[in-house]
Amino acid sequence: MKSFAILNFLLVGGALARYRNPNLVANGSVKYAGINIAGFDFGCLTDGSQTLKNVNGPIGGMGGDGAGQMNHFTKDDHMNVFRLPIGWQYLTNNNVGGNLDSSALSKYDGLMQSCLKTGALCIIDIHNYARWNGKIIGQGGPTNDQFVALWKALATKYKGNAMVAFGLMNEPHEVDLTKWAETLQLVVAAIRGAGATTHLILLPGNDYTSAGRFISNGSGDALLKVTNPDGTTTGLIFDVHKYLDSDNSGTHTECVTDNVNDAFAPLATWLRTNNRQAMLTETGGGNTASCTKYMCQEIAYLNANSDVYLGYVGWAAGSFGTTYELNETPTGSGSNWQDTSLVKACLRR
């Protein structure tokens, strides 16, 4: 946490056509592996606020070289998914319910187009913890209509490229799950209705969408009810996070667990029982021996259970510098990049 059945008209080779059928056996490697390219989310806090002056987008003239990093990760590390976090406030110029700000959207779309040029799956992540300035979406804060409008606008812009995936919300916490599922249902319907019919949609649960609590806190059961407009669940993937430090906060450089017995094994069983899949869109640790040990074990388990785990995305590169505890930003430029030790040992393929 840091601080439909396949449609008859589905295009051959389209994004949903590549999503693994949960009935298939694991093949020893998850479909997607990659890194978060952070910076447009900088200034976001867990109360859903964002200090816009802290935004440091990973594009030229702002922050890190996101395009160069993604080119390196795909070419040299064989990665094929990047999550691109961004604050709701930044996207709408701090106007809840407002239209997408043309300047902000242009900058973010620059990063998106750099991602798409690599051939990778590119995940939009609204990094607001199910909130706007301390108040929960559809539960006393922004209305469901306002949140739906945000996603309808994004879906309309990117409906023509099914390699854009929609991560509906980063790390919800302390939400009423019944109401939250109702909110997500409205968003899914709006995205599909906008024409993004073959795009992957990631559904997050409560408790910072913890993989270890996804079943016990009721997130799984609540989100099972979210469907596409035709009643199917094709392309609706559960979004989970899990860190490896002592309090699962993702704020320490040392790791103490591989998360298998207490999180990923029971979740895998539940996913198989319900014929569903999940993606681990945040995981990370320090560039230390303990994190190398446990992270490699965690990734190995996900690969061995690729029938239910669609992929993993490390946290994080982009505009993070070398002093950040969970830094995965490579150093260098052009055709000469050097990975951090954790990426080199565990996350690359």
C-alpha positions in Angstrom: 0.0 0.0 0.0 3.0 2.4 0.2 2.5 5.5 2.8 -18.9 -11.8 -21.4 -18.2 -15.8 -22.4 -16.0 -14.6 -25.3 -18.2 -12.3 -27.5 -18.9 -13.5 -31.0 -17.6 -10.3 -32.4 -14.3 -10.5 -30.5 -11.4 -9.8 -32.8 -8.9 -12.5 -33.3 -5.8 -11.5 -31.3 -7.7 -8.9 -29.3 -6.9 -8.5 -25.6 -9.6 -10.7 -24.2 -8.7 -13.4 -26.6 -5.4 -13.6 -24.9 -6.7 -13.9 -21.4 -6.2 -17.4 -20.1 -9.3 -19.6 -19.6 -9.3 -20.5 -15.9 -10.1 -24.1 -16.9 -6.7 -24.4 -18.5 -3.8 -25.8 -16.5 -1.0 -23.6 -15.4 1.8 -23.5 -17.9 4.7 -22.4 -15.6 4.6 -18.7 -16.4 2.1 -15.9 -15.9 0.9 -14.2 -19.0 1.9 -10.7 -17.8 5.0 -9.4 -16.0 6.0 -5.8 -15.5 6.5 -2.7 -13.5 4.5 0.3 -12.3 5.7 3.5 -14.0 4.8 6.0 -11.3 4.9 9.8 -11.1 1.4 11.1 -12.1 0.2 9.7 -8.8 2.8 11.6 -6.8 1.1 13.7 -4.1 -1.7 11.2 -3.6 -2.4 10.2 0.0 -4.5 7.3 1.4 -7.3 9.8 2.2 -7.8 10.3 -1.5 -6.3 13.8 -1.6 -3.6 14.8 -4.0 -1.2 17.7 -3.8 -0.8 18.7 -7.4 2.5 20.5 -7.0 4.0 17.1 -6.1 3.0 15.5 -9.4 6.2 14.4 -11.2 5.1 12.6 -14.3 7.6 10.2 -15.9 7.9 12.1 -19.1 10.2 14.6 -20.6 10.2 18.0 -18.9 8.7 16.6 -15.7 10.3 13.5 -14.1 11.8 10.2 -15.0 12.2 8.8 -18.5 9.2 6.5 -18.5 9.4 5.8 -22.2 13.0 4.8 -22.0 12.4 2.6 -19.0 9.5 0.8 -20.6 11.5 0.2 -23.8 14.3 -1.3 -21.7 12.0 -3.4 -19.6 10.3 -4.9 -22.7 13.4 -5.4 -24.8 15.9 -6.4 -22.2 13.8 -7.9 -19.4 11.0 -9.4 -21.6 8.2 -7.6 -19.6 4.8 -7.0 -21.2 2.7 -5.0 -18.8 3.0 -1.5 -17.3 0.7 0.1 -14.8 0.5 3.9 -15.1 -0.8 5.4 -11.8 -2.5 8.8 -11.9 -4.4 10.9 -9.4 -8.1 11.8 -10.1 -7.4 15.4 -9.0 -4.6 15.7 -11.6 -6.8 14.4 -14.4 -9.6 16.9 -13.7 -7.6 19.8 -12.5 -8.8 19.3 -8.9 -12.5 19.4 -10.0 -14.5 16.4 -8.7 -17.0 15.5 -11.4 -15.2 17.8 -13.9 -14.2 17.0 -17.4 -10.8 15.6 -18.2 -8.3 18.4 -18.2 -6.8 18.7 -21.7 -3.3 19.6 -20.6 -3.1 16.9 -18.0 -4.6 14.3 -20.3 -2.2 15.2 -23.1 0.8 14.6 -20.7 -0.6 11.3 -19.4 -1.5 10.2 -22.9 2.1 10.8 -23.9 3.1 8.2 -21.4 0.3 5.9 -22.5 1.3 6.1 -26.1 4.9 5.3 -25.2 3.7 2.3 -23.3 1.5 1.1 -26.2 4.4 1.4 -28.6 6.2 -1.3 -26.7 3.4 -3.8 -27.4 2.7 -4.2 -23.7 -0.6 -4.2 -21.8 -1.0 -0.7 -20.3 -3.1 -0.3 -17.2 -4.7 3.0 -16.3 -4.7 3.2 -12.4 -6.8 5.8 -10.6 -4.7 6.2 -7.5 -7.3 7.6 -5.0 -8.0 4.8 -2.5 -11.8 4.9 -3.3 -11.9 8.5 -2.1 -11.7 12.2 -3.0 -10.3 14.4 -0.2 -11.2 12.0 2.6 -14.7 11.0 1.5 -15.6 7.6 0.0 -17.0 7.4 -3.6 -20.7 6.6 -3.5 -20.6 6.6 0.3 -20.8 10.2 1.3 -18.1 11.5 -1.0 -18.1 11.8 -4.8 -21.3 10.4 -6.3 -21.3 7.2 -8.3 -22.3 9.4 -11.3 -19.2 11.4 -10.9 -17.0 8.4 -10.8 -18.8 6.8 -13.7 -18.3 9.9 -15.7 -14.5 9.8 -15.1 -14.3 6.2 -16.4 -16.8 6.8 -19.3 -14.5 9.6 -20.5 -11.4 7.4 -20.2 -13.1 4.4 -21.9 -14.3 6.6 -24.7 -10.8 7.9 -25.3 -9.1 4.5 -25.3 -11.9 2.2 -26.6 -10.0 1.7 -29.9 -7.1 0.0 -28.3 -7.8 -3.2 -26.3 -4.2 -3.1 -25.0 -5.3 -0.4 -22.6 -6.6 -1.9 -19.4 -8.7 -0.2 -16.8 -7.6 -0.4 -13.1 -10.7 1.1 -11.6 -9.2 2.2 -8.3 -6.0 1.8 -6.3 -6.3 0.3 -2.8 -9.8 1.0 -1.5 -10.0 0.8 2.3 -12.7 0.9 5.0 -15.5 0.9 2.4 -18.9 -0.7 2.6 -18.3 -3.6 0.3 -21.9 -4.0 -0.8 -22.1 -0.4 -1.9 -18.6 -0.5 -3.4 -19.5 -3.5 -5.6 -22.6 -1.6 -6.7 -20.3 1.4 -7.6 -18.0 -0.9 -9.6 -21.0 -2.5 -11.4 -22.1 0.9 -12.6 -18.5 1.7 -13.8 -18.2 -1.6 -15.7 -21.5 -1.1 -17.4 -20.4 2.5 -18.4 -17.0 1.3 -19.8 -18.6 -1.5 -21.8 -21.4 0.9 -23.0 -18.8 3.4 -24.1 -17.5 0.9 -26.6 -14.6 -0.6 -24.7 -16.1 -4.1 -25.0 -12.8 -6.1 -25.2 -10.7 -4.3 -22.6 -9.5 -5.9 -19.3 -11.1 -4.3 -16.2 -9.5 -4.8 -12.8 -11.7 -5.0 -9.8 -10.2 -4.0 -6.4 -11.4 -5.1 -2.9 -11.2 -3.7 0.6 -8.3 -3.4 3.0 -6.1 -1.9 0.3 -7.1 -4.8 -1.9 -4.9 -7.1 0.1 -4.4 -10.6 -1.4 -4.2 -12.0 2.1 -7.6 -10.5 3.1 -9.5 -10.7 -0.2 -11.5 -13.8 1.0 -11.8 -13.2 4.7 -13.0 -9.6 4.5 -15.7 -10.4 2.0 -14.2 -8.7 -1.0 -14.2 -11.8 -3.1 -17.8 -12.6 -2.5 -18.9 -9.0 -3.0 -17.0 -8.6 -6.3 -18.2 -12.0 -7.7 -21.5 -10.2 -8.3 -20.0 -7.6 -10.7 -20.6 -8.6 -14.3 -20.5 -7.4 -17.8 -23.8 -6.0 -19.2 -24.6 -9.5 -20.7 -24.2 -11.2 -17.4 -20.8 -12.7 -18.1 -17.5 -12.0 -16.4 -15.0 -12.2 -19.3 -12.3 -9.7 -18.9 -13.2 -8.9 -15.3 -10.1 -9.7 -13.2 -9.7 -9.3 -9.5 -7.0 -6.7 -8.6 -4.8 -7.6 -5.6 -1.8 -6.2 -3.9 0.7 -7.7 -1.5 4.0 -6.6 0.0 6.6 -8.6 1.7 7.7 -6.5 4.7 6.7 -7.0 8.3 3.4 -5.0 8.3 2.5 -5.4 4.5 2.9 -1.6 4.1 5.5 -1.6 1.4 7.6 0.9 3.4 10.5 -1.2 4.6 13.6 -2.4 2.7 13.7 -5.8 4.4 11.2 -8.6 3.6 10.0 -11.3 6.0 7.6 -13.5 3.9 6.9 -14.9 0.5 3.1 -14.5 1.1 2.4 -18.0 -0.2 0.8 -19.8 2.7 -1.2 -16.9 4.1 -2.2 -15.2 0.9 -1.6 -16.6 -2.6 -2.2 -20.3 -1.9 -5.7 -19.9 -0.3 -6.6 -17.2 -2.9 -5.6 -19.6 -5.7 -7.9 -22.3 -4.3 -10.8 -19.7 -4.1 -10.1 -18.5 -7.6 -10.2 -22.0 -9.0 -13.4 -22.8 -7.1 -15.1 -19.7 -8.6 -13.5 -20.1 -12.1 -11.9 -16.6 -11.9 -8.5 -15.0 -12.2 -6.6 -12.2 -10.3 -3.6 -10.0 -11.1 -1.1 -8.8 -8.6 -0.7 -5.2 -9.6 1.5 -4.1 -6.7 4.3 -6.0 -5.0 7.7 -5.0 -4.0 10.6 -4.8 -1.6 14.0 -3.3 -1.0 17.0 -4.1 -3.0 18.2 -6.4 -0.2 19.1 -10.1 0.2 15.9 -10.8 2.2 13.7 -9.3 -0.4 15.5 -11.1 -3.2 14.9 -14.4 -1.4 11.2 -13.9 -0.6 10.2 -12.0 -3.8 11.7 -14.7 -6.0 9.7 -17.3 -4.1 6.5 -15.3 -4.4 7.0 -14.9 -8.2 7.8 -18.6 -8.5 4.5 -19.5 -6.9 2.5 -17.1 -9.2 4.2 -18.6 -12.2 3.4 -22.2 -11.0 -0.3 -21.1 -10.6 -0.7 -19.2 -13.8 -4.1 -20.7 -14.4 -5.5 -18.3 -11.8 -2.8 -15.6 -11.6 -2.8 -13.5 -14.8 0.4 -11.6 -13.9 2.4 -9.4 -11.6 3.5 -5.8 -11.6 6.3 -4.6 -9.4 6.2 -1.4 -7.4 7.8 0.8 -8.8 9.9 2.7 -11.4 9.1 5.9 -13.3 10.0 9.0 -11.4 11.2 7.3 -8.2 14.9 7.9 -7.4 17.5 5.7 -5.8 16.7 6.8 -2.3 13.2 5.4 -2.5 12.9 2.2 -0.3 11.2 0.1 -3.0 13.0 1.6 -6.0 12.8 -0.4 -9.2 13.9 2.4 -11.5 16.8 1.4 -13.8 19.7 3.7 -14.3 21.2 4.7 -17.6 19.7 5.8 -20.9 19.4 4.9 -24.5 20.5 1.3 -25.0 22.5 1.2 -21.8 20.3 0.5 -18.8 21.1 -1.2 -15.5 18.4 -2.8 -13.4 18.1 -2.7 -9.6 19.1 -5.9 -7.9 15.5 -7.0 -7.2 14.3 -6.5 -10.7 17.3 -8.3 -12.1 17.0 -11.3 -9.7 13.2 -11.7 -9.5 11.0 -9.6 -11.7 12.6 -9.7 -15.1 12.0 -12.8 -17.4 
